[in-house]
Amino acid sequence: MIFVYYLIALAVVLLDQLTKHLAVEFLKPAGSVPLIDGVLHLSYVENTGAAFGIMKNSRWLFMVISVVAIIILIYVIAKYGKGHAFASVAVAMILGGGIGNMIDRVRIGYVIDFIDFRLINFAVFNVADSFVTVGALLLVCFLISEMARESKAAKAAAADADGVEREEDDAVDAEKGDDEDNEDNADDAKDADKADDEDSGKNDG
């Protein structure tokens, strides 16, 4: 099952590299092509920074960070992939996106971006960035749901423990009540015996 997540990551890498190749072949000569004028354009950009153009001209720093992150993500899938399908898909998306951008940095020294969302004047990005972002959001949703589930389970366990404690207290009280009833019955029996003895003494007299 785990290999499926690595296949997802590989598919992301292939899709990312294919779209970047098409951007170089057809978009680079044109510079920018509007899909929805003023909203969404395809604009060829050579990004020397991180995702969405953050911290430009730090190639080696990002390469080191990317290598470390990729190794960690591969390990996370290998260790936890069997029991957490949703989270593993999210991690695979992040892994594929990270590898896709890493290939660009190693091969040509910069990352090719081309998705230009101009409606909110957003930074130009690529397919790899998209998968990293979506994967990260899915992972956050998973973590929040897991925290909520664990909190609910903890409350249920506390409620069960409280119920057991109450049952034990009730059992102790019931046993104590039985003991008191037995003592009362014993006292009544003693009083009855004493009364019989007194009546017998009177009759003898």
Backbone torsions as a table, in degrees:
resi	resn	phi	psi	omega
1	MET	NA	-35.5	-176.1
2	ILE	-61.9	-36.1	-177.8
3	PHE	-60.1	-24.2	178.5
4	VAL	-61.7	-39.4	-179.5
5	TYR	-67.2	-37.5	176.2
6	TYR	-68.5	-32.3	175.0
7	LEU	-66.2	-37.6	176.4
8	ILE	-61.9	-45.4	178.6
9	ALA	-61.2	-42.5	179.0
10	LEU	-63.3	-40.5	178.6
11	ALA	-62.3	-39.5	177.6
12	VAL	-63.0	-44.0	179.5
13	VAL	-60.7	-47.0	-178.5
14	LEU	-63.4	-43.1	178.7
15	LEU	-64.1	-41.5	179.5
16	ASP	-63.2	-47.0	-178.1
17	GLN	-68.1	-34.8	177.6
18	LEU	-64.4	-47.0	-178.7
19	THR	-66.0	-34.3	177.4
20	LYS	-69.4	-37.5	176.6
21	HIS	-62.9	-43.3	178.0
22	LEU	-65.0	-35.2	178.6
23	ALA	-64.2	-41.4	179.1
24	VAL	-66.7	-43.5	-175.5
25	GLU	-69.8	-44.1	-170.2
26	PHE	-113.4	-27.9	-174.8
27	LEU	-92.9	-35.0	-177.5
28	LYS	-56.7	-44.3	178.8
29	PRO	-63.2	-33.1	-177.4
30	ALA	-84.1	-27.2	-179.6
31	GLY	87.9	-62.7	-179.0
32	SER	-152.0	138.1	179.3
33	VAL	-130.3	122.5	179.8
34	PRO	-77.7	129.3	170.5
35	LEU	-90.7	-47.6	170.8
36	ILE	-128.3	107.1	-170.1
37	ASP	-55.5	125.8	178.9
38	GLY	81.0	-4.9	-179.0
39	VAL	-118.6	-58.9	-177.6
40	LEU	-134.2	121.1	178.6
41	HIS	-124.0	161.3	167.7
42	LEU	-106.6	111.9	-174.7
43	SER	-127.3	123.6	-178.2
44	TYR	-75.7	124.3	-179.6
45	VAL	-138.4	137.5	174.3
46	GLU	-102.9	106.8	-172.2
47	ASN	-98.7	119.4	178.5
48	THR	-95.3	4.7	180.0
49	GLY	-105.7	-154.2	179.3
50	ALA	-88.6	-163.8	179.4
51	ALA	-58.4	139.2	178.8
52	PHE	63.0	22.9	173.7
53	GLY	81.1	15.3	-178.5
54	ILE	-73.9	138.6	173.9
55	MET	51.1	72.6	-178.9
56	LYS	-69.1	158.3	175.4
57	ASN	60.3	39.8	175.4
58	SER	-127.5	49.6	-171.8
59	ARG	-55.6	-51.5	-173.9
60	TRP	-68.8	-35.4	177.0
61	LEU	-61.2	-46.1	-179.4
62	PHE	-68.3	-32.3	178.1
63	MET	-65.7	-43.1	178.9
64	VAL	-64.9	-47.0	179.6
65	ILE	-61.1	-41.8	-179.0
66	SER	-63.8	-44.0	-179.8
67	VAL	-61.3	-46.0	179.3
68	VAL	-61.9	-45.2	-179.1
69	ALA	-63.5	-41.6	-179.4
70	ILE	-63.7	-43.0	178.7
71	ILE	-61.6	-43.1	179.8
72	ILE	-63.5	-43.4	-178.9
73	LEU	-65.5	-39.7	176.9
74	ILE	-61.9	-42.0	179.0
75	TYR	-65.0	-42.1	-179.1
76	VAL	-60.8	-44.2	179.1
77	ILE	-64.5	-43.2	-178.9
78	ALA	-63.6	-36.4	-175.0
79	LYS	-85.3	-40.2	-172.1
80	TYR	-114.1	1.6	-174.1
81	GLY	-62.3	-34.1	-175.3
82	LYS	-67.0	-34.6	-173.1
83	GLY	-100.8	-6.9	-175.2
84	HIS	-138.3	79.6	-175.1
85	ALA	-62.9	-47.6	-176.8
86	PHE	-60.5	-49.2	-179.3
87	ALA	-65.4	-35.4	-179.0
88	SER	-68.2	-36.7	175.0
89	VAL	-62.7	-43.0	178.6
90	ALA	-61.5	-44.7	179.1
91	VAL	-64.8	-38.5	177.9
92	ALA	-62.5	-38.1	177.3
93	MET	-64.3	-43.1	178.3
94	ILE	-64.7	-42.4	179.5
95	LEU	-61.0	-47.7	179.4
96	GLY	-60.9	-42.4	178.2
97	GLY	-64.4	-40.9	179.0
98	GLY	-63.9	-41.9	178.8
99	ILE	-66.4	-39.8	179.9
100	GLY	-58.3	-47.7	178.8
101	ASN	-70.9	-32.1	178.6
102	MET	-64.4	-38.7	178.1
103	ILE	-59.0	-42.7	179.4
104	ASP	-62.2	-45.7	-177.2
105	ARG	-63.4	-40.2	-180.0
106	VAL	-72.3	-41.8	-172.1
107	ARG	-78.6	-44.9	-173.4
108	ILE	-125.5	-4.9	175.1
109	GLY	87.3	0.6	176.8
110	TYR	-155.2	168.2	-179.3
111	VAL	-106.3	134.3	179.4
112	ILE	-86.1	120.4	176.2
113	ASP	-114.3	152.3	-178.4
114	PHE	-155.5	-11.4	179.4
115	ILE	-86.7	112.6	-171.6
116	ASP	-116.2	95.6	-179.0
117	PHE	-91.0	99.4	-170.2
118	ARG	-90.6	-8.9	-176.1
119	LEU	-59.7	-38.4	178.3
120	ILE	-115.2	20.9	179.1
121	ASN	54.3	48.2	-176.8
122	PHE	-84.9	156.5	178.8
123	ALA	-65.6	148.8	177.8
124	VAL	-71.3	136.8	-177.5
125	PHE	-138.5	-173.5	-176.8
126	ASN	-135.8	-175.0	-178.6
127	VAL	-64.3	-41.1	179.3
128	ALA	-59.8	-45.5	177.8
129	ASP	-59.4	-39.4	-179.2
130	SER	-62.5	-45.4	-179.7
131	PHE	-67.5	-37.8	177.1
132	VAL	-61.8	-44.6	-178.0
133	THR	-66.2	-48.0	-179.6
134	VAL	-64.0	-42.9	178.5
135	GLY	-61.1	-41.7	178.9
136	ALA	-64.2	-41.6	178.1
137	LEU	-63.2	-43.1	177.8
138	LEU	-63.1	-38.7	179.7
139	LEU	-66.4	-39.7	177.0
140	VAL	-63.5	-43.4	177.6
141	CYS	-60.3	-41.2	178.4
142	PHE	-62.6	-45.7	-178.5
143	LEU	-63.9	-40.1	178.6
144	ILE	-64.5	-43.2	179.4
145	SER	-65.4	-37.0	178.1
146	GLU	-67.1	-40.3	177.5
147	MET	-63.5	-41.8	178.6
148	ALA	-65.0	-41.2	179.5
149	ARG	-64.7	-43.7	-180.0
150	GLU	-66.1	-38.0	178.0
151	SER	-64.7	-41.5	178.1
152	LYS	-64.8	-41.8	179.3
153	ALA	-64.8	-38.7	179.1
154	ALA	-65.2	-40.8	178.2
155	LYS	-65.5	-40.6	178.6
156	ALA	-64.4	-40.9	178.7
157	ALA	-64.8	-39.8	178.4
158	ALA	-65.0	-40.1	178.5
159	ALA	-65.0	-41.5	178.0
160	ASP	-63.5	-43.1	179.4
161	ALA	-63.3	-38.8	178.7
162	ASP	-66.2	-39.2	178.4
163	GLY	-64.7	-41.5	178.0
164	VAL	-63.9	-41.2	179.8
165	GLU	-63.3	-39.5	178.5
166	ARG	-66.4	-40.7	177.7
167	GLU	-62.1	-39.9	178.2
168	GLU	-65.0	-41.7	178.5
169	ASP	-63.7	-41.1	178.5
170	ASP	-63.7	-39.8	179.0
171	ALA	-64.5	-41.2	177.7
172	VAL	-63.5	-44.5	179.0
173	ASP	-62.6	-41.2	179.8
174	ALA	-63.7	-42.2	179.4
175	GLU	-65.0	-39.9	178.3
176	LYS	-64.2	-40.0	178.4
177	GLY	-64.7	-38.9	177.8
178	ASP	-63.5	-41.5	178.8
179	ASP	-62.4	-42.0	179.4
180	GLU	-65.2	-40.2	177.9
181	ASP	-63.2	-40.2	179.0
182	ASN	-64.5	-39.9	177.6
183	GLU	-64.4	-41.7	178.9
184	ASP	-62.9	-43.2	179.0
185	ASN	-63.0	-39.9	178.5
186	ALA	-64.0	-42.5	178.5
187	ASP	-62.9	-41.3	178.9
188	ASP	-63.1	-39.5	179.0
189	ALA	-64.6	-41.4	177.9
190	LYS	-62.8	-42.5	178.9
191	ASP	-63.0	-40.0	179.4
192	ALA	-65.2	-41.5	178.4
193	ASP	-63.9	-40.7	179.9
194	LYS	-64.7	-40.9	179.1
195	ALA	-65.4	-39.7	178.0
196	ASP	-63.2	-41.5	179.3
197	ASP	-62.5	-41.2	-179.6
198	GLU	-65.6	-41.5	178.8
199	ASP	-64.3	-39.2	179.2
200	SER	-64.0	-39.8	178.9
201	GLY	-63.3	-41.1	179.1
202	LYS	-64.6	-44.0	-178.4
203	ASN	-64.1	-36.9	178.2
204	ASP	-64.9	-37.5	-179.7
205	GLY	-69.3	NA	NA
